[in-house]
Amino acid sequence: MGFLKDFKSTVNNAKEMQAVGMQMQQQYQEDMQRAAEADPNDPDFQPIEGVTLDQYATIQAHLIKNAVVGPENVNAYAESQGVPAGQWDQIAALWTARMSQSGAVRNRYGAVYQSAIAS
């Protein structure tokens, strides 16, 4: 009898975990939908030193994807992508600060970053 009880409990736990997983997937899809619908007129999305959030997220993703390391290499890559010379660290810090204050900015960053990593 104990074996059947344990088996039933395992099956129930698996069903609960599946339900939680489905809820998480639904939440992720909703977050990505909201990110795609971010209002470009929102002041939180205004470019920093001419660098848009989408541009920043794409550069960040490509730095990781291409294993660009070292301050000189990172700055050179960022500059090759249109970032003003010597401004990458400041721009990154300011976009990070905006993300810490705005869920919409965070969501949009995540969606663009994931897309850039996948491409």
N, C-alpha and C positions, 0 to 999 in steps of 0.2 A: 504494500500500500504506500509506503514511503517513497518508493521510486516513482510511482505515478503522480504523487503529490508534487514531488520535485520537478518532474517533467512538465506538469501543468503550470507550475510556477515559472519555469524557464520559458515556456511558450508565452505566457502572459507578459513576462518581462520583455521578451522580444517584440511583442505587439506594441507595448508601450514605447519602447525605444524607436520602433518604426514610426509611430505617430509623432513623437517628438522630432524625429528627423524630417518628417514631411512638413511639420510646422516651421522648422528652421529653414527649409528650402523655400517655403512660401514667403517667409519673412525676407529672405535674401532676394527673391525675385521682386518683391514689393519695394525693397530698398533700391534695387537697381533701376526699377521703373521710375521711382521718385528722382533718382540721380539723373536719369535721362531727361527729366522734365524740369530740371533746375532753371530758375528764372535768371537769364543772363543779365537782366537789368538790376538784380539784387546787388547792392554795394559790396557785399562779401565776395562777389565774383569779379570785381573790377581788377584788371591786370595790375601787377606789382612791377614797377620799373619796365613796363611794356610786356611782361611775361604773363600770359593767361594761365588759369588753373589747368586747363587741358594740356597746354604746352609744358608746364611744370611737371605734371603727372607723367606725361610721356617721356620727358627727359629722365626723371627719376627711374622709371621702369627700364629704360634703355641702359642707364648706368649699371643697374643691377644685372640685367640680362647679358650685357656685354662685359661684365666684370671690370668696369673702369674703376681703377683705384688710384689713390694719391691725389692730393689737392691740385697739382698742376694738370694732371690728366683730366680730372673732373671738370675743372674750370675751362680747359681747352675744349672739351666735348660740349659743355654747356654753351660756350661762346659760338661753337660751330652750329648750334641750333637756334641762334638768335638772341642769346642772353647777353646783355651788355657786359663788356670786359670787367672782370673783377667783382661782379655783383652777385654771383651765384650763391654764396653763403648767406648773404643778407636776404636775397629773394627766398631761398629755402626756409630760412628762419621765419620770415613773415608769412609765407603760405602755411607753414606748420602752426603758427599762432592762430591764423584764421580757421584752420581745421579744428583746432582745440575749442574754438568758440561756436562753430556752426556745423550742425549735423548735415545740412544740405551740402556744404562745401566738402565735408568728409565723404559723404556718399558719392558725390560727383568724382572726387579724386579717386576713390576706390574703383569706380566703374571704368574710368579712363585708364588707370594704372593696369587693371586686370586685362583690359583689351590690348594695351600696348605690350604687355608681357606675353600674351597669347599669340600676337602676330609675328 
